[in-house]
């Protein structure tokens, strides 16, 4: 009887291990996709910056100052644009810009940050 119990536990452990490997593979794929997206976005940002600099005369110092200004708008110098709690423009209830739709009325909401998904 003891041996059957051990065999069942071993079988379950092997199944759990297979699930863990599958989860890791899935997460590695997602990380790879995210890294590729970040690289493409970095390239696009660099291209936009160079076009802006070359065609308008905006300086790198002005760019850095603007980045700093935007960063501290939420009260923290942390390199992030934080989610905002706003009143839904449709139902006036408090909702988060983290979501694309109000959790109460289901209508679309927009962040004040067009590049923050």
C-alpha positions in Angstrom: 0.0 0.0 0.0 2.8 2.4 0.9 4.5 1.7 -2.4 1.3 2.6 -4.3 1.0 5.9 -2.4 4.7 6.7 -3.2 4.1 5.9 -6.9 1.1 8.2 -6.9 3.0 11.0 -5.3 5.9 10.5 -7.8 3.4 10.6 -10.7 1.8 13.8 -9.4 5.2 15.4 -8.9 6.2 14.5 -12.5 3.0 16.1 -13.7 3.6 19.2 -11.6 7.2 19.4 -13.0 5.9 19.2 -16.6 3.4 22.0 -15.9 6.2 24.1 -14.4 8.4 23.6 -17.5 5.5 24.5 -19.7 4.9 27.7 -17.7 8.5 28.6 -17.8 8.6 28.1 -21.6 5.5 30.3 -22.0 7.0 33.0 -19.8 10.3 32.9 -21.7 8.4 33.4 -24.9 6.5 36.4 -23.5 9.7 37.9 -22.1 11.3 37.6 -25.6 8.4 39.2 -27.2 8.5 42.1 -24.7 12.2 42.5 -25.2 11.7 42.7 -29.0 9.0 45.3 -28.5 11.1 47.4 -26.2 14.0 47.4 -28.7 11.6 48.5 -31.5 10.1 51.2 -29.3 13.6 52.4 -28.3 14.6 52.6 -32.0 11.4 54.5 -32.8 12.0 56.9 -29.9 15.6 57.6 -31.0 14.4 58.2 -34.6 11.7 60.6 -33.4 14.2 62.4 -31.1 16.7 62.9 -33.9 14.0 64.2 -36.3 12.8 66.6 -33.7 16.3 67.8 -32.8 17.4 68.1 -36.4 14.2 69.9 -37.6 13.4 72.1 -34.7 16.6 72.8 -32.8 15.3 71.4 -29.5 18.3 70.6 -27.4 19.1 67.4 -25.5 19.0 69.4 -22.2 15.4 70.5 -23.1 14.6 66.9 -23.7 16.0 65.7 -20.4 14.2 68.6 -18.6 10.9 67.6 -20.1 11.5 63.9 -19.2 12.1 65.0 -15.6 9.1 67.3 -15.6 6.8 64.4 -16.8 8.4 61.9 -14.4 7.7 64.0 -11.2 4.1 64.9 -12.1 2.9 62.0 -10.0 5.0 63.1 -7.1 7.8 60.5 -7.5 11.1 60.7 -9.3 11.1 57.0 -10.4 11.3 56.9 -14.2 7.6 55.9 -14.5 4.3 57.5 -15.5 2.0 56.2 -12.8 -1.7 55.2 -13.2 -4.1 57.9 -12.4 -7.4 57.7 -10.5 -9.9 59.8 -12.4 -13.6 60.4 -12.5 -15.1 58.5 -15.4 -16.3 61.0 -18.1 -19.5 59.0 -18.6 -20.7 58.0 -15.1 -18.5 60.2 -12.9 -17.4 57.4 -10.6 -13.8 56.9 -9.6 -11.9 54.6 -12.0 -8.3 54.0 -12.9 -6.5 54.9 -16.2 -4.8 51.5 -15.9 -7.9 50.1 -17.5 -9.2 51.0 -21.0 -12.8 50.8 -19.8 -14.6 52.1 -16.7 -15.2 49.2 -14.2 -18.6 50.6 -13.4 -20.2 51.6 -16.7 -18.0 49.8 -19.2 -17.4 52.8 -21.4 -14.0 53.7 -22.7 -11.7 56.0 -20.8 -8.5 57.6 -21.9 -5.4 58.4 -20.0 -3.7 61.8 -20.1 -0.7 59.8 -21.4 -1.2 58.7 -25.0 1.9 56.5 -24.9 1.0 54.7 -21.7 -0.9 51.5 -22.4 
